């Protein structure tokens, strides 16, 4: 989906609305609903603005137009840094975020803005992870990225950093949601990571350009991580940590919440273990996340997985075809290392006789279990194979 690029004047009005002193996100959204555009908001009288629920001081600030000077400075910074302003009026604005209680009126975005239309899963956790937590976050993020999901996190130290690195390690897609301006790197040691995300993914923030990372900004930005995502995965965190707050936000927003269990003697496990006790889905591998996503999300993953296979040089037979037998074949030299594995799996699978995962592992001795599982998922989301209860698999007719 292409972004609806606002004119310079329209952009200035959106920025001016963002820079009004004392105007919160919720009030800004209500003004947009009532007046339909920032231009109409700034043309309204003080009494009209007060009738819309604003305090007198905020209404007078809007009517005076005092925020336009700051808006012009922000607009100049957008140009200097190659930042795109995505507004509530843009087609590029992520639809799931638009539906939350208090969506930000604008997002400052650096990188590939089209990623805002992806299927996303949030990955969050402690800033002081154990080696186990780092390894799990990297592995699950890589696997979920390979499954076609875009990894969303906050680029903080610890689990956030591991999540972004995991996605990037497999050339997956990732979005960093910042608690500061999109042109500010926090923490500073993630400067190289930020540059890589901007080059290969996307950095977004609702805070103005140049805004520093105040502690109170992070709980605010967490609602964007959960709001853009179809589900939220928690990897390590104390009982009352920021990740626990994000999980609460995700539940309030109607998102699926997943948690990785941890050592019961570690304080970093208290958060996810408690979430599991309260009903969050226990996650041991990426498939535990995918199978519990909403049906429309899984269907879109299947469609996108089918397209990926076609782009890699496979021929995919439509599910409505009456033809049985091989449903997937390589055409020429694809250069895809997984092509041989998927062909061999399809040769092992039967339409009417399930085969257990362990039997597949034994019959394909030169394939590692992780390679086999990844290939099975590619076949499953493409509608070519189906997993039955007990880790049994069959070929789809």
BELBEL-V800233 format. One line per field, one symbol per residue. ss: DSSP state (~ for helix, > for strand, _ for the rest). psi: psi as a letter, one per 30 degrees, with the letter a starting at -180 (. if undefined). Layout:
ss->???
psi->???
This chain:
ss->_______~~~~~~~~~~~______~~~~~~~~~~~__~~~~~~__~~~~~~____~~~~~~~~~___~~~~~~~~~~~~~~__>>>>_______~~~~_______>>>>>>_~~~~~__>>>>>>_____~~~~~~~~~~~~~~~~___>>>>_____~~~~~~~~~~~____>>>>__________~~~~~~~~~~~~~_>>>>_________~~~~~~~~~~~~~~__>>>>>______~~~~~~~~~~~___>>>>_______~~~~~~~~~~~___>>___~~~~~____~~~~~~~~~~~~~~~~~__>>>___________>>>________~~~~~~~~~~______>>~~~~~~~_____~~~~~~~~~~~~~___>>>>___>>>>__
psi->kkkjklleeeeeeeeeeegkkfjleeeeeeeeeeffleeeefflleeeeeffgkleeeeeeeefgfffeeeeeeeeeeeeghkkjjlffkffkkeeeffleikkelkjkjbjffffglkkkkjlalfilleeeeeeeeeeeeeeeffgkkkkaggllbeeeeeeeeeffghlkkkkjlgalfgkjklffgeeeeeeeeefbkklkfklkfklikeffeeefefeeeefkflkkkjkklehleeeeeeeeeeegglkklkkllkffkfffedeeeeeegflkkkfleffeefglkeeeeeeeeeeeeeeeeffgljkkkffkfkaakfkkkjajfgjffeeeeeeeeeellefjkkleeeeeefifgkleeeeeeeeeeeefggflkklkghkklkk.
